[in-house]
Every structure is written in structure tokens, then in C-alpha cells.
Amino acid sequence: MIEPEHGSYVADHENLLSRDDTPRKINISMPEWMIDELDAAARHLAVPRQAVINMWIADRLKSESNARA
């Protein structure tokens, strides 16, 4: 994950969306402890929970894609 001192977390999130991706809404259920951890990360980075979720999933997808290459 990109830490705040290495660049703007929100700007990196916006760059991901600049790939001509159209955002779609989804619903996801998860345990309360996971939501608490997401909220703590969001507070630490001063970004919304959704930004944390999007960045973490994007990082994982990129990692998985690189591992397959």
C-alpha cells in the first residue's frame, strides 16, 4: 500500500480511476473487526473507508497480475 509520505493516497486512487473505468456500486458483508480495521486505516491516512478498500484491492489485483506475468 502507498503510505502518505510517499505520495498522495487520494491522488493515486484517482489515477486508478483515470483508466477510463466506470465505477460500479457493490454491496459487501464482512465481520465487524474488519470494518474496524478499515476505519482505523482510513483515519490514519485521512481518507474515506472506500478509498482504503479500493486501494487495497487494486494493490492486490496488481500484485496478482504481476505474479502471473
Order of alpha helices (4+ residues) and beta strands (2+ residues): alpha-alpha-alpha
